[in-house]
Amino acid sequence: MPKTPRPEPSEPKQVDKFRDLARQLECDADEKAFEEKVKTVAKALQKPEGADVKTGNG
């Protein structure tokens, strides 16, 4: 019995998302540069709001 082709998913695959991100970060030609930029962005997103503000106990 021949296999029926699977329908294409409507959402882009993860690899396509990474390729698009690399293009947006202008580092799609260099994998190492891409990894460094992604790490920088990820760290910035993990930083809690108000983390720059030092608080004291009066």
N, C-alpha and C positions, 0 to 999 in steps of 0.2 A: 504494500500500500504506500503510495507516495506521501511524503510529508507536506502538510499545508503550511504555507509561509505565515509567520507570525505578523500580526499588524504592528506597524511602527508605533511606538509610544508617542503620545502627544507632547510630553515634556522632554526637554533635551537630556541626554545622558550626562552623567557626572563628568566624564572626560571632556565632553563638549563645553560644559560650564567652565572647567579649568582652562581650556583653550581660549575661550572668550575672555576670561579674567586676565590671562597672560597678555592678550592683545591690548586690553584696556590699560594694563600696567606698563605697556610698552616694553615687555621683556620676553616676548614669545620666542625669540631666537636663542636665548640663553637660559637653560633650565636652572642653573644655580642662582642667577639673578632673580628668576621668578620665585624660587623658594624663599629667598631672603626678603623679597617684597611682601610675599604672603605672610611670612612670620611677623614682619613689622606691622602689617595691617591687623593681623589677629591679636597681637599684643595690645594695640591701641583700642581695639574693640572690647577687650577683656578688662580694661582699666575702669574701675568703678567711678561713677560720677562724684565729683568733689574730692578726688584722690589727691589733687594738687594742694588743697587747703589744709593747712596744719591747724589742729585744734588743741587747745590747752585747757587745763582745769582751773583757770582763773588766777 
